[in-house]
Amino acid sequence: MGRFAVIGAGTMGSGIAQVAARAGFDVVLRDVAPEYLDRGLTTIAASLDRDVKKERLTPAQKDEILARIHPTTELAAVKDAEIVVEAIVENFAAKAALFSELDALTRPEAILATNTSSISITKIGAVTKRPTQVIGMHFMNPVPVMPLVEVIRGRATSDATTNAILELGAKLGKTCLIANDFPGFVSNRILMPMLNEAMFALYEGVATREAIDGIMKLGMNHPMGPLTLADFIGLDVCLAILDVLYEGFGDPKYRACPLLRQYVAAGWLGRKTGRGFYEY
Ligand code: CAA
């Protein structure tokens, strides 16, 4: 698999493009507007600069990696890709529209992967004529740092597609672990209830935000406290995932904390908007 395309140059898409280019792939990076592409490329350059400073990359290697990333606003630029990784907004209608376009546009043998954090791979696959070649490749934020790719098999995903993605993940230097297609897969089925519980603890006045985060950091050795992590992920993303879990299982244990819903309504989405459970 040589020709790589990433759709969406946000936090996740730019991270995926960076990791792929660093592994030697030529990457088409597509977003709808030049300013999104510019922002994504700036993030990639800043992330590579960390490695230049630590002498893990030379400035020339950094430039070579950047030169392998080909930004574009044209969806048609992905038509020759062998693997497309979608990392657009976490919304089924938007993903469905994109996958049906990709299905029409790309070579019949191309694999269409989605970085969705909770939307059903089976449902996304079903909008295409190639559901056996649709699969979840769930990278973690920050993509260049986190070793995991959660690989999600939809109901129709073939073994050949799964094996090709496992091989690709290894080339990207990631450890792939497989989950089946149920709401939240494994990562968010376990992570989101913990973050939600931290929000309920704050909402009910059990402790301050600093104490909740400190207890989980110092007591459980988590790299970030749960409220800091929720701000890092984005509160809108957390709410969308909790709603998928709640609707998908019909179990009240996944009910999003009212405080989370209120913060999202206020536009306090975490680090990216300058305010969430903390101010940035
Ligand atoms: N690009 C490149 N390198 C980066 C980076 C980036 N964006 N961010 C951090 N790093 C590197 C640093 O250079 C540093 O490298 P060295 O140790 O080799 O020097 C290392 O990562 C640690 O960074 P820092 O010292 O700056 O800060 P830290 O020790 O606090 O670590 C962190 C930062 C890696 C983000 C850490 O806090 C962490 O692991 N947090 C939890 C992250 C997490 O849980 N992510 C998953 C979120 S869930 C998700 O993504 C999926 C979903 O569906 C919601």
Residues whose N, C-alpha, C, O or C-beta is under 5 A from the ligand:
A	BS01	CAA	S47 R50 S117 F139 M140 N141 P142 P144 V145 P223 M224 I233
